[in-house]
Amino acid sequence: MSLVLRRERAVKRVNNAATIPSDSELIEAAQSGDDAAFASLVERYTGRVYALVGGMVRDRLSAEDIVQDVFFKVHLKLPTFEGKSRFYTWLYRVAYNTATDHLKKKRLDKSHSVEDFSYLDLEACDTGPERRMATSELRRRLADAVAELPEKYRDILVLREYEECSYEEIAEILQCSKGTVESRLFRARARLKEKLKGFLT
């Protein structure tokens, strides 16, 4: 590839990135009544909020309803957002509280199907039927193991391993100390490893 072509592509990438509004720009516009800006925020974060909520309630239909409720609340509360924390940390806090309220109001069936955890599945491999079968079994066992964790461990595991939140962000979302996050995450990983020990060894 010629130097000129590489430069042209680099400039194009920069220009494209410059046209993508930041969270703060969308928030400011949405706070001023721009519905399209709020819709962009919803589109940007729906998948991540669904992953968090889904990992907590373990039911697809309930998760979809809760996600809608989350963004309804965010729309109402957005004028009070002052930017003292990152937007997605604040958003996750709203999502976590909404999902927690749902779990308090409704007792969920303790038996969960594999499909309920499809959003936590590992990538399937196409290297052959034996490998795909082994991967499918690992997905099932992982889903079951996560489902059996106590809520305080499961929530932290989902935030850290699947949402890749920092310890500080998890502490803010769950309103606990960083030390508590580290301790619970250590115990969550240890329990998960123990549950999967027979399969992974």
N, C-alpha and C positions, 0 to 999 in steps of 0.2 A: 504494500500500500504506500502511495506517495506521501511525502510530508504535507503537501498542499491538501490532499484529501483528508488526512488525519486531522489537520487544523480545522477544516470545514466541518467535520463531524463533531469535533470538540466544541466549536462555537455553537453548533446546532443544539448539542446537549445542554450547554449553558443557557441558551435562549429558551429552550423548552422548560428547564428547571425554573427560570425566572418568571414564567407565566403561571406556575403553580402557587397559589396563595398559601401562606403559612397559616397555622392554627390561629395565631393572634390576629391576623388580618381578617379571617373568616369570622372570628368571635366578635371583633369590633363591628363588622358589617352586620352580623346577626343581631347584635345588641341595639343596632340602629334601626332594626326592623326589616332587614334584608332576608326574606324567606329563602332565596336561592343560596345564600351563604350558609344558612343553617342546614339546608338540605345537603350541602357539600360536606358539612361536618358529620352529618348522619351517615352519609355514604362512606366517608373515610373511616369511621369507627364502628360501624354496625358489626362487621365480622369479628372484631376483637371483643366487643361487648358480649356478643352471642357466645363466643368461646368461654368467656368467664362465667356467664350465667349458666350456660349449658353444663359446665363442669360442676356447678353447685347443685342445680336442681335435677339433673340427669333425666330430663324428659323434654323431648323436642317441642311439643305443642306449648307446654308451659314456658319453656325458654323463649319461644317466639313472642308470646304474650308479654312476658316480662321485659324483653328488649324494647318493645313498643312503649311500654309503661316508662321505662328508663328514659327514653328520648322525649317523651311527653313531659316528664319531670324536669329534664335538662332544659327544655324549651322555656318552661316556666321560671326556672331558677337562673337561667343564663344572665339576666340583668344584674344579678348579685355577684357574679363571678368577677373577682378583682385581679386575677392573674398572679396571686401570691404563690400558687403551686402550678405545676404543669397541668394543662387542660385535661389530658387523658388520665392523670392521677385523680383529679377532681371527678371526672366522668366515671372512673372505676369505682370511686367511693359511692357515688349515687347508685351504680349498678349493683355493687355488693350489698348495700343496705336494702335495695328493692328485692333482691333475690332472698336475702335473709328474712325479710318480712313475709315473703311468700312461703318460705319453709316453716315459719312459725305458725302460720295460719292453716297450713295443710300438711297432714302427715302423709308422706309418700310411701308407696309400697317398697318394702325392703328388697324385693327381687327385681333386678334390672336386666334388661336384655342387652346383648352386645350392641345392637343398633343405637341404643340410647347414648353410647359413648363413641359414636363414629367420629365426632369432632376431635377426639383425642387419639385417633388411630395413627399408627405409624404408616409410613409410605409403603405401599405394596410393591413387591419386587416382581419383575417379569423375567426372571432368569430360569424359570422352569417350574413345573407343578409341585415338586417337593419343597422348593424354597418358598413358593407362594403359600403352600399349606402350613409350613412352619411359621411364616410371618403372620398368617391369619390366626393361628393358635396363640402367638405371642400377643397380638392385639387383644384377643379375647381375655387372656389372663391378665394383661395390663389393665384393661377396663374393669374387670372384676376386682382386682387388687386396689385400684384407686377408689372404687365404689365402697369398699369395705373399710376404708380409712375413716377415723373420726373426723367430723366436720372441720375442727380447728386445724387438723393436719392437711386434709384434702384441699381446703381453700388456699392455703399457703403454697402447696405443691402446684396447683393450677396456675396461680399468679406467677410463681417463679419459673417453673419448667416449661409451661405452655405459653404464657404471656410475656415471659422474660422481663418481668419487672425487677427493679433493683430492691435490695433490702430496705432502703429508705422509703421507696415508693410503697412497698407492701406494708411497712409500718404505718404510713400515713393512711392508706386505704383501710386497714384493719384497726387503726387507732390503738396501736400497741407499740412497745419499744422495739428497737432494732435487735436487741438481745433476745427478746421473745421470739421474733421472727426467725433468727438464726437457730435458736434452740428447737422450735417446732419443726423447722425445715429439716434439721438433722434427724429428728425422731421420725418424721414422715418418710424420709428417704430410707432410713433404717428399716422401718416396717415394710415398706414397699419391696426392698431388697430381700427381706426375709420371706415375704409372700411369694416372690418369684424365684427363690433360690433353687428349688427343685427343677424348675424349667430351664434356667439359664446355665446350670452347671452340668 
